[in-house]
Amino acid sequence: MKTIQLRTEIPGPHSRALMARREAAIPRGPGNATPIFAAHAEGATIEDVDGNRYIDFAGGIGCLNVGHRSPRVTAGVREQLEKYLHLCFAVTPYEGYVAVAEKLNKLTPGNFPKKTILINSGAEAIENAIKIARAYTKRPAVICFEDAFHGRTLLTMSLTSKTHPYKAGFQPFASDIYRIPFAYPYRNPSGTSSADFAHHLEDAFKRSVAPESVAAVIAEPVLGEGGFVVPPRDYFKLLQNICRKHGILFIADEIQSGFARTGKWFASEHFGIEPDLITTAKSLGGGMPIAAVTGRAEIMDAPGPGSLGGTYCGHPLSCAAALAAIETIEKEGMLARSVAIGEHFEKRAHGWQKKWSLVGDVRGLGGMCAMELVRNAQTREPADTETKEIARYCYEHGLILITAGTFNNVVRILVPLVVSDEQLTEGFDVIEAALASVAERKQAVLSHA
Ligand SMILES: Cc1ncc(COP(=O)(O)O)c(C=O)c1O
C-alpha cells in the first residue's frame, strides 16, 4: 500500500501558528473540520502552508466537482476581471447573468418554459424558493423532512433537522413549517418501500397541516448533511403525485447533489421527477459563490419586480465561473467520471464491509457516495466517535475527508471529479488504513475487557 508523503507532523508549525491567530480573532461558530491551513490547491489536491500535500475528498463540501482552479473557470474569471467587477443586476444588467439563467433553464429536468434567478448562497436559494412558492400558491405552510439540511439562516435553519450544532440555542424558529420522516431505508426497520415512506405526507395532512394551507414540499433528492441517504427510486414520484393532487409545489434542493455529483446533471433525474422549483449552488460556481432558483416560468413570475434579489446576486465574476464550470462538465465527460468514481468506491467499501462490522451501510449515487459506521451490526448503534477518529486519521495521513449524518457517523465522498485513478486509489488506501486502525484498536479493547 502506497502512503502519501508528508513533510511535517500534522498540523505543521505554520498551520499551528495560523490556528493560534484564528482562535484569537475568529469565534468558534465557523468550525473547522481540519487544523490545516491551505496555501495552494489544484485539481483534487491541496497543499498546506507547511508544504504538505493532501488528496481532497471534501471539495469544499461539494463545491468543486470541476476541481480546484479548473482551467476554464480561472480563465473565465480572469477575462471578466478585465471588463467590470460589480454593477448590480438590479441597476445595470449584464449578459453573464442572462447566459447562466438560460443554461440552467435548459439543463434542469422538465421540458416546459422555465426561468431562473441568481443569488449568492445555498441558503439564499432556499429562502427565495419558499418566497416564490408562497407568492404563487398564496399559501403559508412548508413541509420538510427529518435529516434534512437547508442552511443556517433563520428560515433555512428552521427547515433543517439536526439540533446540534445547527439549531440548538437559536430559537424561536420560523413558523408554519412541518416535518415528516424521510425515506431512510437503513434506519427504518418497519418497511423500506416507497409507499412505506410516502404515506407520511398524507398522514401529515391529517395530523399537522391541511393540504390547502401548504405552499410546498421541499426535499433533497439525496440527503447531503443528513448522511447521503438515497431513497427508493419511485419515492419522489409518489410524493410529487400527492403534491399535485393538492396543488402543492415540489421543490428539489439540488445544492449538494447537482452538477454531475450523482452521475447526472441533477439527482432528480435518477428518480424521474420534474420538480416545480430547483435550488442550486456549490458546484454551479466551480469555486465561486453563486446560487440559483430555477422553475416553471409561471411560478417564477409570481413575485413582482424588486421583490427578489440583492446587491451582489449573480455577481459577474461568479457568472463567468458558472458558465465555465458548466462547459467543463459538458466537455470533460464528468457525468461518466462521477459514475466510475462511485463504482470504484462501492467496490472498495463493500470489501471493507466484509472485513469490518464497523461499516454498516455502503450507499450512494455516482460520485455522491458514503458509508455509515456502526458499533454493532444488529443494533446499528451509530459509531460517532469512531467516525471522527477516521476523519482525523485521514488528514494526519494526507487525505482530507469529511463526515455527515444526523448521528455524526457517516463518511462521505465529495472528491472533485477530475481526480485521477491513482489519486482515488491513494485516497481509498488511506481510508482503509484508518478503518483498520480504528477497528483493530476496538478489537484490542474488547479482548482486554
Ligand atoms: C442540500 C443543501 N442545501 C442548502 C445548503 C446551504 O448552502 P450554503 O451553505 O451555501 O448556504 C447546503 C450546504 O451544505 C446543502 O448541502
The ligand as an ORCA input file, in Angstrom:
! r2SCAN-3c Opt
* xyz 0 1
  C     -28.556     20.441      0.423
  C     -28.083     21.772      0.913
  N     -28.938     22.799      0.953
  C     -28.549     24.021      1.372
  C     -27.266     24.266      1.804
  C     -26.851     25.631      2.262
  O     -25.948     26.175      1.364
  P     -24.997     27.399      1.798
  O     -24.037     26.854      2.797
  O     -24.362     27.837      0.530
  O     -25.887     28.447      2.382
  C     -26.343     23.205      1.793
  C     -24.965     23.397      2.288
  O     -24.257     22.493      2.644
  C     -26.763     21.931      1.343
  O     -25.914     20.894      1.308
*
